[in-house]
Amino acid sequence: MEIEMGRRPDEVGTRAQTELLASATRTGHTLAALIASWLGSFAESADTRGAYSRDLREYLDWCTRRQLDPLGVRLPEVQMYGAELAASTNPRTGRPPAASTRARKLAAVSSFYTYLVRAGAIDANPARDATRPRYDRRHSPTASVSAEQASAMLVGSRNYRHRTLGSQASALVMALLIDLGVRVSELCNADLSDLGQREGMRVLTVRMKGGKVRTRPIPHALHGVLDAYLQQRPDADTDALVITRDGHRVNRHQIYRLVQAMAAQAGVAMPQRITPHSMRHTFNTIARQHGAALEDRRDALGHSSAAVTQLYDHVALSLSRDPAHLVSRATASREEPETGASEHHLNESR
């Protein structure tokens, strides 16, 4: 596939991408059809499907800009793509993408090629032996906030004037993120019909990753926040639980901006590092500090294993418990040598 010169890069890229997706493979299927079929295999996880869709689109765009046929590349080209990922900069954070992010992007590419092999479109997966970034799977780069900071974020959201959300909606969003630890995608996809009653408690049915469904209690302290929102909820033709002033379902970008604004207002250091996902870490950490069992936290967060829940546990990473404090106190108890004595010793040694 050749890219014409003399046209604007965005126009050329869009045209080349369209031609690529419409091109037929040796199975007779278009590349677009094979992509749709591959993504369909992740039907039970909308988050994985969405992330892999974006990752593959990014990879195909990379191939298009370099006039590479993605069905004809070999290991060296995939390695080159991985190297350029490591050297790139995230425009939002100004930092290189995390090793875990780069590993996921390469995993998406490899997964797609594996599917193409099974479908008979290519003979071998060129990404199978590509070097993957190494990172400590027991460490999460996600930042968390303290219970005091979380409380300040909740209080601040009650009077915050968000660009698209009313103050009652902002307060409800922050309460569900912090006090229930829901994922941002779960919050965005929640409907009014997900509210209910069970065992004498108000509940929210949460649809999690992997097709899991959890019924979460709405703590009594949240009833006022929920009722205040429901009373002023805009009259809109949508079943969405949380909607904007214009009656549209809230999206993750609006929630992301809200969380960072509340973190900054609460005095959290480096608020740009705080994300909606940080609130899940905060939920887990506070729950452990107040005696919640690991199994209960794992079930509430919808994790596949206790190891994932422990990854969210920032109690174990508490800087206040680092042994360095004990060592420094022990060494600080020793008296500093007197200046005169030091000079006398220095003179004798000359």
GIUR-V894693 format. One record per residue. RES is the residue in one small letter. NEAR is the number of other C-alpha atoms within 10 Angstrom. Layout:
# GIUR-V894693
RES	NEAR
RES	NEAR
This chain:
# GIUR-V894693
m	10
e	10
i	15
e	12
m	8
g	7
r	10
r	9
p	13
d	9
e	10
v	17
g	18
t	13
r	14
a	20
q	18
t	12
e	13
l	18
l	16
a	14
s	15
a	16
t	17
r	10
t	13
g	10
h	14
t	15
l	21
a	15
a	16
l	20
i	17
a	11
s	13
w	21
l	18
g	13
s	11
f	15
a	13
e	14
s	15
a	17
d	16
t	16
r	18
g	12
a	14
y	23
s	19
r	14
d	20
l	20
r	15
e	14
y	20
l	19
d	18
w	16
c	18
t	22
r	15
r	11
q	13
l	16
d	13
p	19
l	16
g	9
v	14
r	14
l	15
p	12
e	17
v	23
q	18
m	12
y	17
g	21
a	14
e	12
l	20
a	16
a	11
s	13
t	13
n	11
p	9
r	7
t	10
g	9
r	11
p	15
p	17
a	15
a	16
s	17
t	15
r	20
a	18
r	17
k	23
l	27
a	19
a	22
v	23
s	20
s	17
f	20
y	23
t	20
y	19
l	22
v	13
r	13
a	15
g	13
a	19
i	18
d	13
a	15
n	22
p	22
a	24
r	17
d	11
a	20
t	14
r	18
p	16
r	10
y	12
d	9
r	10
r	10
h	12
s	15
p	12
t	16
a	18
s	24
v	23
s	14
a	16
e	10
q	18
a	24
s	15
a	17
m	27
l	24
v	16
g	19
s	25
r	17
n	13
y	19
r	13
h	18
r	11
t	16
l	23
g	22
s	18
q	23
a	28
s	28
a	25
l	25
v	26
m	25
a	25
l	19
l	24
i	26
d	22
l	20
g	23
v	25
r	24
v	22
s	16
e	17
l	23
c	18
n	19
a	21
d	19
l	14
s	11
d	17
l	17
g	14
q	13
r	11
e	7
g	6
m	13
r	17
v	18
l	22
t	18
v	22
r	20
m	22
k	18
g	16
g	10
k	12
v	12
r	15
t	17
r	18
p	18
i	20
p	12
h	10
a	10
l	16
h	13
g	11
v	18
l	18
d	13
a	16
y	20
l	16
q	9
q	11
r	18
p	16
d	10
a	14
d	8
t	13
d	15
a	19
l	20
v	28
i	23
t	20
r	18
d	11
g	17
h	17
r	19
v	22
n	16
r	16
h	11
q	15
i	22
y	15
r	17
l	24
v	27
q	20
a	19
m	24
a	25
a	15
q	16
a	20
g	12
v	20
a	11
m	11
p	18
q	16
r	15
i	23
t	20
p	24
h	19
s	21
m	28
r	25
h	25
t	26
f	25
n	28
t	24
i	21
a	18
r	18
q	12
h	8
g	8
a	13
a	10
l	17
e	13
d	13
r	20
r	18
d	14
a	19
l	22
g	21
h	17
s	12
s	11
a	14
a	14
v	16
t	22
q	20
l	18
y	24
d	25
h	22
v	16
a	12
l	12
s	9
l	11
s	9
r	11
d	11
p	9
a	11
h	11
l	11
v	10
s	10
r	10
a	10
t	9
a	10
s	8
r	8
e	7
e	7
p	8
e	8
t	9
g	9
a	10
s	10
e	11
h	10
h	11
l	10
n	9
e	7
s	7
r	5
